[in-house]
Amino acid sequence: MNLELDDDLRLLGESLSGWLAQHLPFERRREMRDATSQAGLWNEMNAALGLAGAGLPESWGGFGRGCEAHMVVAEALGAALAPTPYVESAVLSGTLLESLQGQDELGAQLAAGRIVITAWEEPQSRGDATSIGTAARADGNGWKISGLKRAVRWAGEADALLVSARTADGPSIFRVALDAPGMDLRAYRLIDDHPASDITFSDSPATLLASGADAADALSRAIDAATAATCAEGTGLMRTLLDDTIAYTRERKQFGQPLASFQVLQHRMVDMRIAVEESSAAALLAALRADDPAAVSAAKTTVGEAVRKIGQEAVQLHGAMGLTEELRVGHYFRRTTAIENQFGDADRHLARYRALKTA
């Protein structure tokens, strides 16, 4: 197995990292939290780089590089703490639409930078896409959906909405208009400052895209691809946290010596480095084997434990400064806390990995 990135993927990562370094200084990210819309940065990135199409099929106008491109993009976004709907839109919804077939029109909009959000998680799901309480019933020539979708990231900025619901044929995927009757969207901010919404459907009209085994398989495949990309994002976050921590301990002095000169702190930072490299390897394997649920769950277990460890260590080694608004370490820590639980926590994925390996 070739574990080296080719020239195209290297250039993609370098171009994105360079653009973010120039256009997303830490001060701008803090200002963005107070903006009415959170999609401004996303629109800029697509206009400059065509980022949304990095991993999408060429037939949609994308670059056609799949999960490997998703990994490169997500890691660079994580390193810069860039608030974008890349994972939720380009990866999750993109993989779902590609799996469903016959969705080229919406896929082309997605590759052009339109935000397509998949609402699948519910209060009881805890990362399990098959736990669906939202129900749909046939109504004449159409369908009506009723239920609750919880913490749907970027739903308030969406151009199109895909919704999972249960029908007589099993799990199904629907498209719901953003102004559909009976749909109530309650927007708020998550701990990592990303926008999210709880969406309630009350006999909201919907268009059926797929049902039964095809829909269930497509949704599971899409969530695994998004989970793998989130692992790569977590790796980028952890690298920045480690670099900032090393730099801080070299500058901060105690008893007349830099903190980095104390052996006990050196050991802690070495452990952080090991956790980052383990996570990087796991995230790479998940990207290369995104169609293998066991590889994805192994990566999410590894990354989920590592982001907690490195986030907490970074805050502690920065002392009281670690949670201030002035330093970016506290902002990164909040995002690592969110990633720890996004798409299922380490305990859930460890249990899934064991079940898959013993089946």
N, C-alpha and C positions, 0 to 999 in steps of 0.2 A: 504494500500500500504506500502510495506517494504522499508524504505528509508535508511536502513543500508547496507553497502557493506559487502558481504560475505568474508570468509577467503581468497579465491582464488583471488578476486579482490583487497583486501587489500594488499596481498602479491605482486601482480603485480605492484601496485602503489609504494609500499615501495622499491621493487627491482629496478624499473626504476629510482626512485628518488635517491637512493643510488648510482647507476651506474653513473648517470649524475653528481652528486656531486663530484665523483672521477675523471671522464674522461672529464668533460666539465667545467673547471674553466673559469671565465670570460675572462681571458687573451687569452685562446685558441679560444674562439668565435671571438674575435677581429682579430686574425690571420687568421681564416678561410675565412674571407671576401675577402682576397687577393688570395685565392687558385684558381687554374684553374678549378677544379671540386668541387662542393659543396656536393657531395654524400659520401664523406669519412666517416663522422660521422654516416650517415644512415647505411652504410655497416658494420661499427663497432658494432652498436647497434643490428643489425640483427644477426651478428655472435655470439654475446655474449648472447642475450636475445630472439632471434626469434621474435622481436617486431612486425614485419609486420603482423603476423598471429593472433595477440591478439583478434581481433574481427571478424575474418573470419571463415567460416565454417570448421568443422573438416574434411569434405570430401576433402577439398583443402589442408589439412595439417595445418590448423589454430587451435586456441583454442576454437572457437565456442561461444564466449561470447557476440558477437554483440555490440550494441550501448553502453551498460554499460562499456564494456572494452574500447571502443573508448573514452568514457568520462574520464576514469581513466588515460589512456595513454596521452590524449591531455592535461589534466590539469597538469600532471607532466612535460610534454614538455614545456608548457607555463611558469610554475614556474621557469624552468631553462633557458628559452629563447633559446631552442634548435632548430636550423634551420634544419628541416627535411621535407620530402614530405609525412609525415604520413597522414594528413588530405586529401591532394590532391590525394594520391595513395591508401593507404589501406582503407580509409573511402569512399571517393567519387567514385573512380573507383571500389573498392571492392563491394560496395553496388549496383552499376550499373550492374556489371557483374553477381552478385548473382540474381538480379531481372530479367535479360535477360534469364536465364536458358541456358543450353547447352554450357557454357563457362568455363568448369572445367579445361581445359588445361591452359588457360590464368590465371584463378583464382589460380591454384597451383603455377604458376610462381610468382604471386603477393604475396602469402603467404610466399614464399621463399625469399622475399626481392626485387624482381625485381620492378622497378618503372614504373607503368602504369598510364599515365596521361590522363584525360578527358578534351578535349578542347571544351568548350561550351559557354563561355562568349564572347559577341561581343560589339562593340562600343555603340550600342543602348540598350543593354539588361538591364543594371543596376540591375543585380540580378534576372532578369526574364528569366527562362530557355526556356519559350515558344516563346520568341522573337528571332527568328532565321532567319538571312539573308543569311547565307551560303546555297548554293543549290547543289543538287546532281542529276545527270541524268544517265539513263541507257545507257551503251555503250557496245554493244555486250553481252557477258556473265558477264560483270562486271559493275562498276559504276565509274563516274568521279565527283569529288568535286571541287567547286570553291567558294571562299569567304575569309573572314578575321576573325580570332579568336584573341581576344585581351587579353593581360596580362595573358597568360597561365603559371601559376606558375610551375616551375620545368620541363618545356617541354624540355629544353636543356639537362637535365639529364635522360630523359625517355628511357626506354627499349621498350615500346609499347605506341601507341597513339590511343585513342578513340575520335571520332569527331561527334558532332551533326550537322545535316544538314536537310534541308527540301526537301522532294520529293513529288510526286503526292499523296502519301498516308499520308502525313503529316510529323511530326517530325520523324527523323530516326537516328540510331546510326551506325557508320561505324568504321572499323579499317583501319588505314592508316599507311603504312610503313614509318619509319623514314627517309628513303632515297628515298621516292616517287618522281617521276618526277613532276615538276611544283610546288613543295612545297618550300617556302622560310621562314626561321625561323630567326627572328631578336631578339637577346638576349640582355638583360639589367638587371639592379638591381632595385628593388622596394625600397620604402622609408624605409622598414624594413630590407633591405639587402638581402631579399630572391631573388633567380634568377627567371626571368620570360621571356617570349618571345611573340612577336606578330607573328602569323603564317598566311601566305597568301597561299591559295591553288588556282592553276590555272589548271583546268582540271586534277587534281591529281587522279590517280587510287586508288580505295578504295574497301573494302569488306563490304557488308551489313550484320549487325548483327541483327537488329530489325527495324521495322517501324510501323507507325500508333500509335494507343492508347497504345500498349504495350511499345513502345519506349518512348513515352511522359511520361507515368506513371513511368517507370523505372528511367528516368532522374530526374523527380521531386522528387522521393523518395530518390535518391542518393544525390541530392543537399540538401535536408532537413537533411539527416544524417550527411553530412559534415558541415552544418550550426550548428547543435547541438554540434558537436565535437569542432567547432571553439568557441562556447560559453564556453565550458569547458576550452579550452586553455586560453581564456580571463580571466576566473576566476583565473587560476594559475598565470597569469601575474599580476593581480591586487593584489593578496595576497603578492607576492614578493615586489611590489611597496609600499604597505602599510607597510610591515615589515621594508623595507629599510628607509622609511620616518620616522617611529617611532624611529628607531635606530639613525638616523641622528639628529633628534630634541632633543634627550636625550644627545647627545654629543656636539652639537653646542651651544655656549653660546652667549647671548646678554644682555647687562646691568648687567653682572655678574651672570646671571641665565640661565640654560638650556632652549632652546626654548620650550621644552615639558612642562615647568612649567607654560607657559602663557595660560590662560583659553581659549582665543579665538582660539588658535591653537589646543588645546585639542578638542574643539567642531568640528573643521574642520576634525580632524582625526577620531572622532567618526562617523561623517557623512560618511567618507570613509569606515569605518568598516561596517556600515549598508549597503552601496551600494555593498560591496563585498559579504556579506551574502545573500542579495537579489538575486544577480547574481548567486551565488552558488546554491540556491534553484531552480531558474529558469532553470539553465543548467541541474540540476539533473532531473527535470521534463521533459525537452526536451529529455534527453537520455532515460528515461523510456517510453516516448510516442513519439518516433521518427517517428512513422507512423501517427501522428496527426499534420498536418500542422499548426494548430492554436497554439499548445503548442510550436512548434519550433519558430514561428514568435513572440510569446510572450517573449520567452527567448532571441531572438536576439534583440528585442526592448529594453528589460531590460539591457542586457549586452552592447549593443551598446551605450546606454546613460551612463552607469556606467564606461566603459573604458575611455570615453572622460573625465568625471569628475575626476576620480582617476588619470589618466595620467597627466592632467593639475595641479591638486592639488599637486601631488608628485613633479613635476618640480618646482612649485612655492615655496613649502616649503623647497626645497633644495637651493633656491636662484639661483645665477648665476652658481653654480656648477651643476645645474640640467641638463644642455644641453652640458656639456663637454664630451669628449670622455673617460675621465678617470673614470667617475662614470657610473654604469650600468643603472641608472635610465633613462638617456636620450635614451639609446638603447631600453629599455622596452617601453618608451613613443612612439617611432617610430613604434613599433609593435602594440601597442594598437591603434594607429591611423589607421594602416592598417586593423586591425580586425573590427574597427568601420564601415568600408565600405565593407568588404569582404562578399560575398554572399548577398549583399543588405544592405543598411543602416537602421537605426532605423525608419526613416520616411516610407520607403518602407514596412517594416515588420509590422509597426503599421497599415498602410492602408490595408495590406493583412489580418491581424488579424480581423480588423473590418468587412471586406468583408466576411470572412469565418463565423463570428459569426452572421451576419445579413442575410446570404444566406438562 
